[in-house]
Amino acid sequence: MKINGNTILITGGATGIGLALTEAFLAEGNEVIVCSRNEDNLKKASERFPGLHTRMCDLSRPDECASLHDWVVLNYPETNVLVNNAGIQRMIDFRKGPEDLLRNRAADGNDEIDVNLKAYVYLTAYFVPDLMKKKEAAIVNISSGLGFIPMTVMPVYSATKAAVHSFSMSLRHQLRNTSVKVFEIIPPIVDTDLDKGERKARGQVNRGIPPEEVAKASLPALKADVYEIAIGMAQGLMTGSKSNFEEIFNNINRGF
């Protein structure tokens, strides 16, 4: 994949890994569009990067995924890269029944399956026909090391990221004879607001690597056409899922 001269849509691109990728792609001479449901975050990103294009969008709603696609195609028809990055992470204890699920949804209206998986699927469905018309195009899905070995305090998040991995593999195979390359970036724990403060609440000391390290590792790998880009500790989870699953699973879930 060429990493300059593209027009790139990054979902959830106003904070965290998305913002780090935004900065890295802009530095390489790309035109970047970001979307978020948070107007303040979009404003801050625009102030930091004056050439950035922004759009408010609630990706948990399929109709807004469709509207985002139509707006992008109308205003930036040269768009040739889709980065599915938006995500949320929740602690859910199913021993409480639906309590945690309902509490999290009531807090901000978000659902992990809607944001972490369904939005990827719908946006991909809308954009693939357009991307196939481009001479060079790419879809970049952000998954997680927890998609290979789950953390039981975050069962739905882990499951959605496992699904993103599976989806990326199938999509790559479907599009193998087209101009669209399908990449998967697999981060370890990253120091972002993904979990809305739940790491702090459970006393987690390791906040993870800075999001800038994810971007720094990702761009050279994209350029080299590395289709599964496992970063840092995520590499160990990915390889360990095939060779030593039970031991690693027990280690990362010790105490639950």
C-alpha positions as CSV (number, residue, x, y, z in Angstrom):
1,M,0.0,0.0,0.0
2,K,1.3,3.4,-0.8
3,I,1.2,5.6,2.3
4,N,1.2,9.0,0.6
5,G,-1.1,10.8,-1.9
6,N,-4.2,9.0,-0.6
7,T,-7.6,10.4,0.6
8,I,-8.3,8.5,3.8
9,L,-11.4,8.2,6.0
10,I,-10.6,7.4,9.6
11,T,-13.5,6.6,11.9
12,G,-13.0,7.6,15.5
13,G,-10.2,9.7,14.2
14,A,-10.4,12.6,16.6
15,T,-8.9,10.8,19.6
16,G,-6.6,7.9,20.6
17,I,-5.2,5.6,17.9
18,G,-7.4,7.3,15.3
19,L,-5.9,10.7,16.0
20,A,-2.3,9.2,16.0
21,L,-3.0,7.6,12.6
22,T,-4.5,10.9,11.4
23,E,-1.3,12.8,12.4
24,A,0.9,10.2,10.8
25,F,-1.0,10.1,7.5
26,L,-1.2,13.9,7.3
27,A,2.6,14.0,7.8
28,E,3.0,11.7,4.8
29,G,1.1,14.0,2.5
30,N,-2.4,12.4,2.6
31,E,-5.8,14.1,2.7
32,V,-7.6,12.9,5.8
33,I,-11.2,12.9,6.8
34,V,-12.2,11.9,10.3
35,C,-15.6,11.3,11.9
36,S,-16.7,11.2,15.5
37,R,-19.9,11.5,17.5
38,N,-18.2,14.0,19.8
39,E,-18.2,17.6,18.4
40,D,-15.7,18.9,21.0
41,N,-13.1,16.2,20.0
42,L,-13.6,17.1,16.3
43,K,-13.1,20.7,17.0
44,K,-9.9,20.1,18.9
45,A,-8.6,17.9,16.1
46,S,-9.4,20.5,13.5
47,E,-7.6,23.2,15.6
48,R,-4.6,21.0,15.9
49,F,-4.6,20.0,12.2
50,P,-6.1,22.9,10.1
51,G,-6.2,20.9,6.9
52,L,-8.2,18.1,8.4
53,H,-11.8,17.4,7.2
54,T,-14.3,16.4,9.9
55,R,-17.8,15.0,10.2
56,M,-20.1,14.3,13.1
57,C,-21.5,10.8,12.9
58,D,-23.0,8.1,15.2
59,L,-21.6,4.9,13.7
60,S,-23.8,2.8,16.0
61,R,-26.6,3.6,13.6
62,P,-26.6,1.9,10.1
63,D,-28.5,4.9,8.6
64,E,-25.7,7.2,9.8
65,C,-23.1,4.9,8.3
66,A,-25.0,5.3,5.0
67,S,-25.1,9.1,5.4
68,L,-21.4,9.2,6.1
69,H,-20.7,7.2,3.0
70,D,-22.9,9.4,0.8
71,W,-21.3,12.6,2.2
72,V,-17.8,11.3,1.7
73,V,-18.4,10.1,-1.9
74,L,-20.1,13.5,-2.8
75,N,-17.5,15.7,-1.2
76,Y,-14.3,13.6,-1.5
77,P,-14.9,11.2,-4.4
78,E,-11.2,10.4,-4.6
79,T,-11.3,8.6,-1.2
80,N,-9.4,5.4,-1.6
81,V,-8.7,4.2,2.0
82,L,-11.1,3.4,4.7
83,V,-9.8,3.0,8.3
84,N,-12.3,1.3,10.6
85,N,-11.0,2.4,13.9
86,A,-13.9,3.6,16.1
87,G,-14.4,1.5,19.2
88,I,-15.4,1.3,22.8
89,Q,-14.5,-1.1,25.7
90,R,-16.6,-2.1,28.6
91,M,-16.2,-4.3,31.7
92,I,-19.2,-6.6,31.8
93,D,-19.9,-9.3,34.4
94,F,-22.6,-11.6,33.2
95,R,-23.0,-13.0,36.7
96,K,-25.1,-9.9,37.3
97,G,-27.4,-10.7,34.4
98,P,-28.0,-7.7,32.1
99,E,-27.1,-5.1,34.8
100,D,-23.7,-4.0,33.3
101,L,-25.0,-4.1,29.7
102,L,-27.9,-1.9,30.5
103,R,-25.9,0.5,32.8
104,N,-23.2,1.0,30.1
105,R,-25.8,1.7,27.4
106,A,-27.7,4.1,29.6
107,A,-24.5,6.0,30.4
108,D,-23.7,7.1,26.8
109,G,-26.0,5.2,24.4
110,N,-23.2,3.1,23.0
111,D,-23.2,-0.6,22.5
112,E,-19.9,-2.5,21.8
113,I,-21.3,-4.8,19.2
114,D,-22.8,-1.8,17.3
115,V,-19.7,0.3,17.4
116,N,-16.9,-2.3,17.3
117,L,-18.3,-4.6,14.7
118,K,-21.5,-3.6,13.0
119,A,-20.1,-0.2,12.0
120,Y,-17.1,-1.9,10.4
121,V,-19.4,-4.2,8.5
122,Y,-21.8,-1.6,7.3
123,L,-19.2,0.9,6.3
124,T,-17.2,-1.8,4.4
125,A,-20.4,-2.8,2.6
126,Y,-21.1,0.8,1.5
127,F,-17.5,1.7,0.5
128,V,-16.2,-1.5,-1.2
129,P,-18.0,-0.8,-4.6
130,D,-16.4,2.6,-4.7
131,L,-13.0,1.4,-3.6
132,M,-12.9,-1.3,-6.3
133,K,-13.1,1.5,-8.9
134,K,-9.9,3.0,-7.7
135,K,-6.5,2.0,-9.1
136,E,-5.1,1.5,-5.6
137,A,-7.3,1.2,-2.5
138,A,-7.3,-0.2,1.0
139,I,-9.4,-1.1,4.0
140,V,-7.6,-1.0,7.4
141,N,-9.4,-2.6,10.3
142,I,-8.3,-2.0,13.9
143,S,-8.7,-5.1,16.0
144,S,-6.8,-6.1,19.2
145,G,-4.6,-8.7,20.8
146,L,-7.6,-9.5,22.9
147,G,-9.3,-10.8,19.7
148,F,-6.8,-13.7,19.9
149,I,-6.8,-14.4,23.7
150,P,-9.7,-12.7,25.4
151,M,-9.7,-10.9,28.7
152,T,-12.7,-12.2,30.6
153,V,-13.5,-8.9,32.3
154,M,-14.2,-7.5,28.8
155,P,-16.0,-10.4,27.2
156,V,-18.0,-8.5,24.6
157,Y,-15.1,-6.2,23.5
158,S,-12.8,-9.3,23.1
159,A,-15.5,-11.1,21.1
160,T,-16.0,-8.1,18.8
161,K,-12.3,-7.9,18.1
162,A,-12.1,-11.6,17.4
163,A,-14.9,-11.1,14.9
164,V,-13.0,-8.2,13.3
165,H,-10.1,-10.5,12.8
166,S,-12.3,-13.1,11.2
167,F,-14.1,-10.5,9.1
168,S,-10.8,-9.1,7.9
169,M,-9.6,-12.5,6.7
170,S,-12.8,-13.2,4.8
171,L,-12.8,-9.8,3.3
172,R,-9.2,-10.1,2.2
173,H,-10.0,-13.3,0.4
174,Q,-13.1,-11.9,-1.3
175,L,-11.2,-8.9,-2.6
176,R,-8.0,-10.7,-3.5
177,N,-8.5,-10.2,-7.2
178,T,-9.4,-6.5,-6.9
179,S,-7.5,-3.3,-6.3
180,V,-8.5,-3.3,-2.6
181,K,-6.0,-4.5,-0.1
182,V,-7.3,-5.4,3.4
183,F,-5.1,-4.8,6.4
184,E,-5.6,-5.6,10.1
185,I,-3.8,-3.5,12.8
186,I,-3.6,-5.5,16.0
187,P,-2.6,-3.2,18.9
188,P,-1.7,-4.2,22.5
189,I,-3.0,-2.2,25.4
190,V,-2.9,1.4,24.4
191,D,-3.1,4.4,26.6
192,T,-6.4,6.0,25.4
193,D,-9.8,6.8,26.7
194,L,-11.3,3.7,25.0
195,D,-12.5,2.2,28.3
196,K,-13.9,5.5,29.8
197,G,-11.8,5.2,32.9
198,E,-12.6,1.6,33.7
199,R,-8.9,0.6,33.8
200,K,-8.3,3.1,36.6
201,A,-11.5,1.9,38.4
202,R,-10.2,-1.7,38.5
203,G,-6.7,-0.6,39.6
204,Q,-4.9,-1.5,36.4
205,V,-1.3,-0.2,36.6
206,N,-0.3,-0.8,33.0
207,R,-1.9,1.9,30.9
208,G,-0.3,0.6,27.7
209,I,1.8,2.2,25.0
210,P,1.1,5.6,23.6
211,P,-1.1,5.7,20.5
212,E,1.7,7.3,18.6
213,E,3.7,4.1,18.9
214,V,0.8,2.2,17.1
215,A,0.9,4.7,14.2
216,K,4.7,4.6,14.1
217,A,4.7,0.8,13.8
218,S,1.7,0.7,11.4
219,L,2.7,2.9,8.5
220,P,6.0,1.1,7.5
221,A,4.1,-2.2,7.8
222,L,1.3,-0.9,5.6
223,K,3.9,0.3,3.1
224,A,5.4,-3.2,3.1
225,D,2.0,-4.9,2.6
226,V,2.1,-6.7,5.9
227,Y,-1.6,-7.6,6.1
228,E,-1.7,-8.5,9.8
229,I,0.2,-5.9,11.8
230,A,0.6,-7.2,15.4
231,I,2.3,-4.6,17.6
232,G,4.2,-5.1,20.8
233,M,2.6,-7.5,23.3
234,A,-0.2,-8.2,20.7
235,Q,2.3,-10.2,18.7
236,G,2.7,-12.6,21.7
237,L,-1.0,-12.9,22.1
238,M,-1.5,-13.7,18.4
239,T,1.3,-16.3,18.2
240,G,0.5,-17.7,21.7
241,S,-3.1,-18.3,20.7
242,K,-1.9,-21.0,18.4
243,S,0.9,-22.5,20.5
244,N,0.2,-21.8,24.2
245,F,-3.4,-20.6,24.5
246,E,-4.4,-22.0,27.9
247,E,-1.3,-20.8,29.8
248,I,-1.5,-17.2,28.4
249,F,-5.3,-17.1,28.9
250,N,-4.9,-18.1,32.5
251,N,-2.1,-15.6,33.1
252,I,-4.0,-12.6,31.7
253,N,-7.2,-13.6,33.5
254,R,-5.6,-14.4,36.8
255,G,-7.7,-13.1,39.7
256,F,-11.1,-13.1,37.9
